Amino acid sequence: MPTTKIILRQDYENLGEIGDVVEVKSGYARNFLIPRGIAYRATDGALRAVEAGKRTREAKQSRLEDEARVIAEKLESVSITIPMRVGEEDRLFGSVTTPMIVDELAKQGHRIDRRSIQIDEPIKTLGMFDVPVQLHKNVTTSIKVFVVAEEGAEAE
């Protein structure tokens, strides 16, 4: 069966990622992938454009990773304290959530996207926690979060 080289416009399961050059059956390319905008034919000009685009994306990713490493170095020494109301047996009223952590970091001058904070579940106890922060797919650091009882907020 004849095959055709195509370039993927988007990630497609079982074929590849954006910009990948793959070889598929001609009918699959002509009748399914190309009409749906998932791929386009791999002409010489298109292949040159893909290579140039890959170099540009790699340079951008490298720059973003370097910037993330600089931010990670700054964050390694950061600790934040979050006062919370507590009840009997030091149980928190509510929990410490990602937006609360982001707000405390912002007060210290660190602008971090809330999606970068990697807590699986909200923090519901007093204590010290190491909270992972993923700044780039290859750069992860952690910050220390101290959850303390609010002054004068103990339940009676």
PyRosetta script that sets phi, psi and omega in degrees:
from pyrosetta import init, pose_from_sequence

init()
pose = pose_from_sequence("MPTTKIILRQDYENLGEIGDVVEVKSGYARNFLIPRGIAYRATDGALRAVEAGKRTREAKQSRLEDEARVIAEKLESVSITIPMRVGEEDRLFGSVTTPMIVDELAKQGHRIDRRSIQIDEPIKTLGMFDVPVQLHKNVTTSIKVFVVAEEGAEAE")
pose.set_psi(1, 138.4)
pose.set_omega(1, 179.6)
pose.set_phi(2, -69.6)
pose.set_psi(2, 147.2)
pose.set_omega(2, 178.4)
pose.set_phi(3, -121.0)
pose.set_psi(3, 161.4)
pose.set_omega(3, -178.9)
pose.set_phi(4, -133.1)
pose.set_psi(4, 139.5)
pose.set_omega(4, 174.0)
pose.set_phi(5, -87.5)
pose.set_psi(5, 132.7)
pose.set_omega(5, 178.4)
pose.set_phi(6, -130.6)
pose.set_psi(6, 163.7)
pose.set_omega(6, 175.8)
pose.set_phi(7, -118.0)
pose.set_psi(7, 128.3)
pose.set_omega(7, -177.7)
pose.set_phi(8, -77.4)
pose.set_psi(8, 132.9)
pose.set_omega(8, 176.1)
pose.set_phi(9, -87.4)
pose.set_psi(9, -17.0)
pose.set_omega(9, -178.9)
pose.set_phi(10, -150.5)
pose.set_psi(10, 164.2)
pose.set_omega(10, 176.1)
pose.set_phi(11, -64.4)
pose.set_psi(11, 136.5)
pose.set_omega(11, 179.4)
pose.set_phi(12, -139.5)
pose.set_psi(12, 123.8)
pose.set_omega(12, -176.5)
pose.set_phi(13, -56.5)
pose.set_psi(13, 137.9)
pose.set_omega(13, 179.0)
pose.set_phi(14, 72.4)
pose.set_psi(14, -1.3)
pose.set_omega(14, 177.5)
pose.set_phi(15, -116.5)
pose.set_psi(15, -51.3)
pose.set_omega(15, -178.6)
pose.set_phi(16, 158.7)
pose.set_psi(16, -164.2)
pose.set_omega(16, -177.0)
pose.set_phi(17, -111.1)
pose.set_psi(17, 173.2)
pose.set_omega(17, 179.2)
pose.set_phi(18, -51.1)
pose.set_psi(18, 133.0)
pose.set_omega(18, 175.7)
pose.set_phi(19, 85.6)
pose.set_psi(19, -8.8)
pose.set_omega(19, 178.5)
pose.set_phi(20, -69.5)
pose.set_psi(20, 141.0)
pose.set_omega(20, 175.1)
pose.set_phi(21, -99.7)
pose.set_psi(21, 118.0)
pose.set_omega(21, -178.1)
pose.set_phi(22, -127.5)
pose.set_psi(22, 158.2)
pose.set_omega(22, 178.7)
pose.set_phi(23, -110.8)
pose.set_psi(23, 124.1)
pose.set_omega(23, -179.3)
pose.set_phi(24, -130.9)
pose.set_psi(24, 169.2)
pose.set_omega(24, 177.0)
pose.set_phi(25, -63.4)
pose.set_psi(25, 141.5)
pose.set_omega(25, -175.5)
pose.set_phi(26, -56.3)
pose.set_psi(26, -42.9)
pose.set_omega(26, -178.7)
pose.set_phi(27, -64.9)
pose.set_psi(27, -38.0)
pose.set_omega(27, 179.2)
pose.set_phi(28, -64.1)
pose.set_psi(28, -42.7)
pose.set_omega(28, 178.8)
pose.set_phi(29, -67.4)
pose.set_psi(29, -50.5)
pose.set_omega(29, -174.0)
pose.set_phi(30, -67.7)
pose.set_psi(30, -39.3)
pose.set_omega(30, -172.8)
pose.set_phi(31, -96.8)
pose.set_psi(31, -19.6)
pose.set_omega(31, -174.6)
pose.set_phi(32, -123.8)
pose.set_psi(32, -60.4)
pose.set_omega(32, -171.7)
pose.set_phi(33, -67.4)
pose.set_psi(33, -48.5)
pose.set_omega(33, -176.6)
pose.set_phi(34, -69.8)
pose.set_psi(34, -47.2)
pose.set_omega(34, 179.5)
pose.set_phi(35, -61.2)
pose.set_psi(35, -30.7)
pose.set_omega(35, -179.2)
pose.set_phi(36, -85.4)
pose.set_psi(36, -0.4)
pose.set_omega(36, 177.7)
pose.set_phi(37, 76.4)
pose.set_psi(37, 16.1)
pose.set_omega(37, -179.8)
pose.set_phi(38, -79.8)
pose.set_psi(38, -29.0)
pose.set_omega(38, -177.1)
pose.set_phi(39, -150.3)
pose.set_psi(39, 169.6)
pose.set_omega(39, 172.5)
pose.set_phi(40, -141.8)
pose.set_psi(40, 162.3)
pose.set_omega(40, -175.6)
pose.set_phi(41, -62.9)
pose.set_psi(41, 143.8)
pose.set_omega(41, -179.0)
pose.set_phi(42, -91.0)
pose.set_psi(42, 80.9)
pose.set_omega(42, 175.2)
pose.set_phi(43, -82.8)
pose.set_psi(43, 169.5)
pose.set_omega(43, 179.9)
pose.set_phi(44, -59.3)
pose.set_psi(44, -44.2)
pose.set_omega(44, 179.6)
pose.set_phi(45, -64.2)
pose.set_psi(45, -41.1)
pose.set_omega(45, -180.0)
pose.set_phi(46, -65.8)
pose.set_psi(46, -38.9)
pose.set_omega(46, 178.5)
pose.set_phi(47, -63.7)
pose.set_psi(47, -41.2)
pose.set_omega(47, 177.7)
pose.set_phi(48, -63.7)
pose.set_psi(48, -40.8)
pose.set_omega(48, 179.8)
pose.set_phi(49, -65.3)
pose.set_psi(49, -38.9)
pose.set_omega(49, 178.7)
pose.set_phi(50, -64.0)
pose.set_psi(50, -42.7)
pose.set_omega(50, 179.1)
pose.set_phi(51, -62.6)
pose.set_psi(51, -43.0)
pose.set_omega(51, 178.6)
pose.set_phi(52, -64.2)
pose.set_psi(52, -41.3)
pose.set_omega(52, 178.2)
pose.set_phi(53, -63.9)
pose.set_psi(53, -39.1)
pose.set_omega(53, 178.2)
pose.set_phi(54, -63.4)
pose.set_psi(54, -43.4)
pose.set_omega(54, 179.5)
pose.set_phi(55, -62.5)
pose.set_psi(55, -41.2)
pose.set_omega(55, 179.1)
pose.set_phi(56, -64.0)
pose.set_psi(56, -45.5)
pose.set_omega(56, 179.5)
pose.set_phi(57, -63.7)
pose.set_psi(57, -40.8)
pose.set_omega(57, 179.4)
pose.set_phi(58, -63.7)
pose.set_psi(58, -41.3)
pose.set_omega(58, 178.7)
pose.set_phi(59, -64.0)
pose.set_psi(59, -42.2)
pose.set_omega(59, 179.6)
pose.set_phi(60, -64.7)
pose.set_psi(60, -44.3)
pose.set_omega(60, 179.1)
pose.set_phi(61, -62.6)
pose.set_psi(61, -39.0)
pose.set_omega(61, 178.1)
pose.set_phi(62, -63.0)
pose.set_psi(62, -43.5)
pose.set_omega(62, 179.1)
pose.set_phi(63, -64.3)
pose.set_psi(63, -44.5)
pose.set_omega(63, 178.8)
pose.set_phi(64, -62.9)
pose.set_psi(64, -38.4)
pose.set_omega(64, 178.8)
pose.set_phi(65, -66.3)
pose.set_psi(65, -40.8)
pose.set_omega(65, 177.6)
pose.set_phi(66, -62.8)
pose.set_psi(66, -42.7)
pose.set_omega(66, 178.0)
pose.set_phi(67, -62.9)
pose.set_psi(67, -40.4)
pose.set_omega(67, 179.9)
pose.set_phi(68, -65.0)
pose.set_psi(68, -37.4)
pose.set_omega(68, 178.4)
pose.set_phi(69, -64.0)
pose.set_psi(69, -39.1)
pose.set_omega(69, 178.3)
pose.set_phi(70, -63.7)
pose.set_psi(70, -45.2)
pose.set_omega(70, 178.9)
pose.set_phi(71, -64.3)
pose.set_psi(71, -39.6)
pose.set_omega(71, -179.6)
pose.set_phi(72, -61.7)
pose.set_psi(72, -40.4)
pose.set_omega(72, 178.6)
pose.set_phi(73, -61.3)
pose.set_psi(73, -40.5)
pose.set_omega(73, 178.9)
pose.set_phi(74, -67.1)
pose.set_psi(74, -39.2)
pose.set_omega(74, -175.9)
pose.set_phi(75, -74.3)
pose.set_psi(75, -21.8)
pose.set_omega(75, -177.7)
pose.set_phi(76, -58.0)
pose.set_psi(76, -32.5)
pose.set_omega(76, -177.8)
pose.set_phi(77, -96.6)
pose.set_psi(77, 5.6)
pose.set_omega(77, -176.4)
pose.set_phi(78, -86.2)
pose.set_psi(78, 136.9)
pose.set_omega(78, 170.0)
pose.set_phi(79, -135.1)
pose.set_psi(79, 144.5)
pose.set_omega(79, 178.9)
pose.set_phi(80, -125.6)
pose.set_psi(80, 152.2)
pose.set_omega(80, 178.3)
pose.set_phi(81, -118.9)
pose.set_psi(81, 128.8)
pose.set_omega(81, -179.9)
pose.set_phi(82, -119.4)
pose.set_psi(82, 110.3)
pose.set_omega(82, 176.7)
pose.set_phi(83, -78.8)
pose.set_psi(83, 134.6)
pose.set_omega(83, -178.5)
pose.set_phi(84, -132.1)
pose.set_psi(84, 149.8)
pose.set_omega(84, 174.1)
pose.set_phi(85, -72.6)
pose.set_psi(85, 137.8)
pose.set_omega(85, -179.7)
pose.set_phi(86, -125.1)
pose.set_psi(86, 154.5)
pose.set_omega(86, 177.9)
pose.set_phi(87, -113.4)
pose.set_psi(87, -151.1)
pose.set_omega(87, 179.9)
pose.set_phi(88, -61.6)
pose.set_psi(88, 146.7)
pose.set_omega(88, 178.5)
pose.set_phi(89, 55.5)
pose.set_psi(89, 33.4)
pose.set_omega(89, 178.0)
pose.set_phi(90, 55.0)
pose.set_psi(90, 34.5)
pose.set_omega(90, 174.7)
pose.set_phi(91, -84.1)
pose.set_psi(91, 137.2)
pose.set_omega(91, -179.5)
pose.set_phi(92, -78.1)
pose.set_psi(92, 144.1)
pose.set_omega(92, 166.9)
pose.set_phi(93, -85.3)
pose.set_psi(93, 109.5)
pose.set_omega(93, -174.9)
pose.set_phi(94, 87.9)
pose.set_psi(94, -158.3)
pose.set_omega(94, -179.6)
pose.set_phi(95, -153.1)
pose.set_psi(95, 163.3)
pose.set_omega(95, 177.3)
pose.set_phi(96, -85.0)
pose.set_psi(96, 123.6)
pose.set_omega(96, -176.2)
pose.set_phi(97, -114.8)
pose.set_psi(97, 169.4)
pose.set_omega(97, 179.3)
pose.set_phi(98, -55.3)
pose.set_psi(98, -47.1)
pose.set_omega(98, 179.6)
pose.set_phi(99, -59.4)
pose.set_psi(99, -34.1)
pose.set_omega(99, 177.9)
pose.set_phi(100, -64.8)
pose.set_psi(100, -41.2)
pose.set_omega(100, 178.7)
pose.set_phi(101, -65.2)
pose.set_psi(101, -43.6)
pose.set_omega(101, 179.3)
pose.set_phi(102, -61.2)
pose.set_psi(102, -41.5)
pose.set_omega(102, 179.1)
pose.set_phi(103, -62.6)
pose.set_psi(103, -44.1)
pose.set_omega(103, 179.1)
pose.set_phi(104, -63.8)
pose.set_psi(104, -39.7)
pose.set_omega(104, 177.6)
pose.set_phi(105, -64.3)
pose.set_psi(105, -39.2)
pose.set_omega(105, 179.9)
pose.set_phi(106, -64.1)
pose.set_psi(106, -36.5)
pose.set_omega(106, 178.0)
pose.set_phi(107, -62.5)
pose.set_psi(107, -27.8)
pose.set_omega(107, 178.3)
pose.set_phi(108, -90.9)
pose.set_psi(108, 1.7)
pose.set_omega(108, 176.6)
pose.set_phi(109, 91.4)
pose.set_psi(109, 13.9)
pose.set_omega(109, 179.1)
pose.set_phi(110, -105.0)
pose.set_psi(110, 116.4)
pose.set_omega(110, 179.2)
pose.set_phi(111, -94.2)
pose.set_psi(111, 105.5)
pose.set_omega(111, -179.0)
pose.set_phi(112, -123.7)
pose.set_psi(112, 134.9)
pose.set_omega(112, 177.1)
pose.set_phi(113, -69.1)
pose.set_psi(113, 137.9)
pose.set_omega(113, -176.0)
pose.set_phi(114, -62.9)
pose.set_psi(114, -26.1)
pose.set_omega(114, 179.2)
pose.set_phi(115, -72.3)
pose.set_psi(115, -13.4)
pose.set_omega(115, 178.3)
pose.set_phi(116, -78.0)
pose.set_psi(116, -25.0)
pose.set_omega(116, -179.5)
pose.set_phi(117, -73.8)
pose.set_psi(117, 124.5)
pose.set_omega(117, -172.0)
pose.set_phi(118, -109.8)
pose.set_psi(118, 66.2)
pose.set_omega(118, 173.4)
pose.set_phi(119, -102.5)
pose.set_psi(119, 132.9)
pose.set_omega(119, -177.7)
pose.set_phi(120, -71.5)
pose.set_psi(120, -44.2)
pose.set_omega(120, -179.5)
pose.set_phi(121, -132.9)
pose.set_psi(121, 150.7)
pose.set_omega(121, 176.4)
pose.set_phi(122, -58.2)
pose.set_psi(122, 147.4)
pose.set_omega(122, -179.0)
pose.set_phi(123, -79.9)
pose.set_psi(123, 126.8)
pose.set_omega(123, -174.6)
pose.set_phi(124, -121.7)
pose.set_psi(124, 12.5)
pose.set_omega(124, 180.0)
pose.set_phi(125, -134.7)
pose.set_psi(125, 161.4)
pose.set_omega(125, 175.1)
pose.set_phi(126, -74.7)
pose.set_psi(126, 155.0)
pose.set_omega(126, 175.6)
pose.set_phi(127, 139.1)
pose.set_psi(127, -169.6)
pose.set_omega(127, 179.8)
pose.set_phi(128, -109.7)
pose.set_psi(128, 133.5)
pose.set_omega(128, -178.1)
pose.set_phi(129, -130.4)
pose.set_psi(129, 138.4)
pose.set_omega(129, 170.7)
pose.set_phi(130, -91.0)
pose.set_psi(130, 116.3)
pose.set_omega(130, -177.5)
pose.set_phi(131, -106.9)
pose.set_psi(131, 118.2)
pose.set_omega(131, 179.1)
pose.set_phi(132, -69.5)
pose.set_psi(132, 141.9)
pose.set_omega(132, 177.4)
pose.set_phi(133, -127.7)
pose.set_psi(133, 116.7)
pose.set_omega(133, 179.8)
pose.set_phi(134, -98.7)
pose.set_psi(134, 108.3)
pose.set_omega(134, -175.2)
pose.set_phi(135, -90.6)
pose.set_psi(135, -22.2)
pose.set_omega(135, -179.3)
pose.set_phi(136, -157.1)
pose.set_psi(136, 161.0)
pose.set_omega(136, -177.4)
pose.set_phi(137, -59.8)
pose.set_psi(137, -23.6)
pose.set_omega(137, 179.2)
pose.set_phi(138, -107.5)
pose.set_psi(138, 2.3)
pose.set_omega(138, -175.4)
pose.set_phi(139, -128.6)
pose.set_psi(139, 114.3)
pose.set_omega(139, 177.2)
pose.set_phi(140, -131.7)
pose.set_psi(140, 138.2)
pose.set_omega(140, 176.4)
pose.set_phi(141, -134.1)
pose.set_psi(141, -175.5)
pose.set_omega(141, 176.3)
pose.set_phi(142, -141.1)
pose.set_psi(142, 153.8)
pose.set_omega(142, 176.5)
pose.set_phi(143, -121.0)
pose.set_psi(143, 154.9)
pose.set_omega(143, 177.8)
pose.set_phi(144, -93.6)
pose.set_psi(144, 127.4)
pose.set_omega(144, 178.4)
pose.set_phi(145, -116.8)
pose.set_psi(145, 118.4)
pose.set_omega(145, 177.0)
pose.set_phi(146, -100.4)
pose.set_psi(146, 121.2)
pose.set_omega(146, 177.4)
pose.set_phi(147, -102.9)
pose.set_psi(147, 117.0)
pose.set_omega(147, -175.9)
pose.set_phi(148, -123.2)
pose.set_psi(148, 162.1)
pose.set_omega(148, 177.4)
pose.set_phi(149, -76.1)
pose.set_psi(149, 137.7)
pose.set_omega(149, 175.6)
pose.set_phi(150, -65.0)
pose.set_psi(150, 142.2)
pose.set_omega(150, 178.6)
pose.set_phi(151, -64.2)
pose.set_psi(151, 130.7)
pose.set_omega(151, 176.4)
pose.set_phi(152, 68.8)
pose.set_psi(152, 16.4)
pose.set_omega(152, -176.5)
pose.set_phi(153, -109.3)
pose.set_psi(153, 8.7)
pose.set_omega(153, -178.3)
pose.set_phi(154, -68.4)
pose.set_psi(154, 138.8)
pose.set_omega(154, 179.1)
pose.set_phi(155, -77.2)
pose.set_psi(155, 150.2)
pose.set_omega(155, -179.0)
pose.set_phi(156, -111.3)
pose.dump_pdb("model.pdb")
